Amino acid sequence: MNKIVPLFLTLLFFAFSCGNNESEDDLLNEELPVWLSEIVNSNEECYSCFVTKYSYNNNFYYHYYCGYWSCSHCRIYNDKGELVYGTIDLADFLENSSEIGIIWQCPGD
């Protein structure tokens, strides 16, 4: 009996800790800007893709990423829809930006 209780608690812990952390319920209740909607809708393969909104230097930025891409921060856009990869200091952005949250992900992910 003494061995069953720790085993049961361990299994219970894993049952509640496993799962997809980025469900549709976790998305911010915010619509994509029109220009960003056009970008994500043009992607023919929607597999582990999401858009995260950030605040950085008093501006909003949008990080669009799909899990199968080899470059994880190549598609960061400013609030005007301009791709800023290569024009901002990426290390500073990663260190000093504040993640607001995920505002879009592939349907069904």
C-alpha positions in Angstrom: 0.0 0.0 0.0 2.8 2.4 0.8 4.3 2.0 -2.7 1.0 2.5 -4.4 0.4 6.0 -3.0 3.6 7.6 -4.4 3.1 5.9 -7.7 -0.5 7.1 -7.9 0.6 10.7 -7.1 3.3 10.6 -9.7 0.9 9.4 -12.4 -1.6 12.0 -11.3 1.0 14.7 -11.6 2.0 13.7 -15.1 -1.7 13.4 -16.2 -2.2 17.1 -15.3 1.1 18.5 -16.4 1.2 17.0 -19.9 -0.6 18.6 -22.8 -0.6 21.4 -25.3 0.2 24.7 -23.4 -0.9 26.8 -26.3 -4.6 26.0 -26.8 -7.1 28.3 -28.4 -8.3 29.1 -24.9 -4.9 30.6 -24.2 -5.0 33.1 -27.1 -5.5 36.7 -26.4 -8.8 38.0 -27.5 -7.3 40.2 -30.2 -7.6 40.4 -33.9 -4.7 40.3 -36.3 -3.9 43.5 -38.2 -5.1 43.2 -41.8 -1.6 43.1 -43.2 -0.7 40.2 -40.8 -3.9 38.3 -41.7 -2.9 38.4 -45.3 0.6 37.0 -44.5 -0.6 34.1 -42.3 -3.4 33.2 -44.7 -0.9 33.0 -47.6 1.0 30.2 -45.9 -0.2 27.0 -47.6 1.1 24.7 -44.8 -0.2 25.7 -41.4 1.7 23.4 -39.0 2.7 24.6 -35.5 2.5 28.2 -36.6 1.7 31.1 -34.3 1.9 34.9 -33.9 3.2 36.4 -30.7 2.8 40.1 -29.9 5.6 42.0 -28.2 6.1 45.4 -26.8 9.6 46.9 -27.5 10.8 50.5 -27.3 7.2 51.7 -26.9 6.1 50.0 -30.1 4.3 46.7 -30.9 6.0 43.9 -32.8 4.6 40.7 -34.2 6.7 37.5 -34.3 5.3 35.0 -36.9 6.8 31.5 -36.6 6.1 28.0 -37.8 7.8 25.1 -36.0 9.3 23.7 -39.2 11.2 26.8 -40.2 14.9 26.9 -39.7 15.1 30.5 -38.7 13.3 31.2 -35.5 13.3 35.0 -35.5 13.4 35.9 -39.2 9.8 37.1 -39.4 9.4 39.8 -36.8 7.3 42.7 -38.1 6.7 46.2 -36.7 3.1 47.5 -36.3 3.2 48.9 -39.8 3.8 45.5 -41.3 7.4 46.0 -42.1 9.8 43.1 -41.7 12.4 44.3 -39.2 14.7 41.3 -39.2 18.2 42.7 -39.8 17.1 46.3 -39.0 16.8 45.9 -35.2 19.3 44.6 -32.7 17.9 41.1 -32.3 19.8 40.4 -29.1 18.5 43.6 -27.6 15.0 42.8 -28.8 15.1 39.3 -27.2 16.5 40.7 -24.0 14.3 43.8 -23.6 11.0 43.1 -25.3 8.0 42.1 -23.3 5.8 39.3 -24.6 2.2 40.3 -24.6 1.0 36.9 -25.7 0.0 34.7 -28.6 -2.7 36.3 -30.7 -3.0 33.6 -33.4 -2.1 30.0 -34.1 -2.9 27.5 -36.8 -6.5 26.2 -36.5 -6.5 22.8 -34.8 -3.1 23.3 -33.2 
